[in-house]
Amino acid sequence: MVKVLVAGGAGYIGSHVVKALLQNGHRVTVYDNLSSGQRINLFPEAAFVEGDILDFATLDKAMAGQDAVVHLAAKKAVGESMEKPELYAENNITGSLNIMKAMLKNGVENMVFSSSAAVYGMPEYLPIDEKHPLNPINFYGYTKYDIEKYMEWYSRLKSFRYMALRYFNAVGYDAEGSIRGREIGSQNLLPIIMDTAAGRREKFSVFGTDYDTRDGTCIRDYIHVTDLARAHVLAIDYLLRGGRSASLNLGTGKGTTVKEIVAAAEKVTGRKLNVEYAGRRAGDPAVLTASSAEAEKLLGWQPEYTDIEEIIRTMWQLEQ
Ligand code: UFG
């Protein structure tokens, strides 16, 4: 039985990862400060330590005896990271260094890290593969890039192996309804659309209608969180089998425009959404799509959810 510490395991992606690990027979300890994670997302089969990744003593204690770490404890609002870089440096970078320090101290050698497509910045070609230059254009993306570099150095210098998973646009919820803690205050497109459809919000804006895309709105690669979660389980298995450290994209390779998302959401919810067409949001590339060929090669991973309506249905069912 593999013992896995999941930092950020009460959060949106983390709770899905915990479910997938438990389903695969792993013994899980969730480590979370509940700043954005929610108690309702905890599984009774997993142990829980309420702690901050900045609190080394608590982290150190929780790390003892683990075989691997999945690290998803981070702040992730791009706009906020540009206004409060010091907050993001402290939480994301110092917090990650603390986790790695506790790992080295306790002889825990394997880490699966929650990275982001934000490490690439503006795409130079599409779909983006892992050879694409890393030029983050926001501080959030920089923190993920920076942590990947630390992990790379540690893997050269110490008994430390890692798998950085670069998520594209994470969406959806567990289709079986096991995860009840809807993300609160997310500024991402689909959570905002769900808020609007459910009546918690009056309207929302589509940022930019003059992009060079099929309908003028931005194209993104929306990947279901259950597919992401499965990749973490595969990454743990891979590292424990002795696989080499790597960074991998996780996306579907399929691009969907904002207008297509809106149309699909109206169809799934049966509600007409109050949409305002606004100007472009700073820093948004027109198109972001992933090549996940490397994840398929190394992990045998492929997304199972490819239909955006089906993905949105897994979000809408939480409102019922
Ligand atoms: N959008 C709107 N209106 C909104 C919110 C978003 O039109 O109210 C549009 C955006 O302009 C973008 C698309 O919807 O074209 C998706 O936007 P999100 O904010 O949901 O996601 P991003 O693609 O901007 O960001 C995602 C992740 C980040 C990551 C980034 C780059 O959420 O963590 O991809 O990889 F940094």
Boltz pocket constraint, residues with backbone or C-beta under 6 A from the ligand:
constraints:
  - pocket:
      binder: B
      contacts: [[A, 76], [A, 78], [A, 116], [A, 117], [A, 118], [A, 119], [A, 140], [A, 141], [A, 167], [A, 168], [A, 169], [A, 170], [A, 187], [A, 188], [A, 189], [A, 190], [A, 192], [A, 204], [A, 205], [A, 206], [A, 207], [A, 208], [A, 218], [A, 219], [A, 220], [A, 258], [A, 281], [A, 284], [A, 285]]
      max_distance: 6.0
